[in-house]
Amino acid sequence: MGEVPKKIEVLGPGCPRCKETYQVVLNVVAEAGLSCDVEKVESIDRMVELGLMATPGVVFDGRVVMAGRIPKPEEVRRALGLT
């Protein structure tokens, strides 16, 4: 298993797709029993700061790992190094 991020941000303007992405990430983290902070971020400034061009975006410790679509739980598990 890879190093688990300390902070996961789900970025988006608050649309249903962004909220669904947040739930997918929260569920995977909870199921795996990980102790990392998961935060829903709606700040346009933060998106610009990270260079995020498409939402929803998933960010691990300040690094964009997914953008522009709702990830499947398996994709989140893989990105976290759980599979």
C-alpha positions as CSV (number, residue, x, y, z in Angstrom):
1,M,0.0,0.0,0.0
2,G,1.3,3.5,-0.9
3,E,1.4,6.4,1.4
4,V,-2.0,7.6,2.4
5,P,-2.6,11.3,1.9
6,K,-3.1,13.4,5.1
7,K,-5.6,15.6,3.3
8,I,-8.0,14.9,0.4
9,E,-9.8,17.8,-1.2
10,V,-12.8,17.4,-3.5
11,L,-13.0,20.6,-5.6
12,G,-16.1,22.0,-7.4
13,P,-18.6,24.8,-7.4
14,G,-21.2,22.8,-5.4
15,C,-22.9,21.0,-8.3
16,P,-24.5,17.6,-8.0
17,R,-21.5,15.9,-9.7
18,C,-19.1,17.5,-7.2
19,K,-21.3,16.4,-4.3
20,E,-21.4,12.9,-5.6
21,T,-17.7,12.8,-6.0
22,Y,-17.3,13.9,-2.4
23,Q,-19.6,11.1,-1.3
24,V,-17.6,8.5,-3.3
25,V,-14.3,9.7,-1.8
26,L,-15.8,9.8,1.8
27,N,-17.3,6.3,1.4
28,V,-14.0,4.8,0.2
29,V,-12.0,6.5,3.0
30,A,-14.5,5.3,5.6
31,E,-14.7,1.7,4.2
32,A,-10.9,1.5,4.3
33,G,-10.7,3.0,7.8
34,L,-8.2,5.6,6.7
35,S,-7.5,8.6,9.0
36,C,-7.2,11.4,6.5
37,D,-9.1,14.6,6.3
38,V,-11.7,14.8,3.5
39,E,-12.8,18.3,2.6
40,K,-15.3,19.7,0.1
41,V,-13.8,22.9,-1.4
42,E,-15.9,25.3,-3.4
43,S,-13.3,28.1,-3.6
44,I,-12.6,29.2,-7.2
45,D,-9.3,30.6,-5.9
46,R,-8.2,27.2,-4.7
47,M,-9.1,25.6,-8.1
48,V,-7.0,28.3,-9.9
49,E,-4.2,27.8,-7.5
50,L,-4.0,24.1,-8.3
51,G,-4.5,24.7,-12.0
52,L,-7.7,22.6,-12.0
53,M,-9.4,23.1,-15.4
54,A,-12.4,20.7,-15.0
55,T,-14.5,19.8,-12.0
56,P,-15.0,17.8,-10.0
57,G,-11.4,17.5,-9.0
58,V,-9.8,15.2,-6.4
59,V,-6.6,16.4,-4.7
60,F,-4.3,14.4,-2.5
61,D,-2.0,16.6,-0.3
62,G,-2.1,19.5,-2.9
63,R,-1.7,17.2,-6.0
64,V,-4.5,16.9,-8.5
65,V,-5.1,13.1,-9.0
66,M,-8.5,13.2,-10.8
67,A,-10.5,15.9,-12.7
68,G,-13.5,16.4,-14.9
69,R,-15.6,13.4,-14.0
70,I,-17.1,11.5,-11.1
71,P,-14.6,8.7,-10.2
72,K,-15.7,5.2,-9.6
73,P,-15.0,3.8,-6.0
74,E,-12.4,1.4,-7.6
75,E,-10.5,4.4,-9.1
76,V,-10.3,6.1,-5.8
77,R,-9.1,2.9,-4.1
78,R,-6.5,2.5,-6.8
79,A,-5.3,6.2,-6.4
80,L,-5.0,5.6,-2.7
81,G,-3.0,2.5,-3.3
82,L,-5.6,0.2,-1.7
83,T,-5.8,-2.3,-4.6
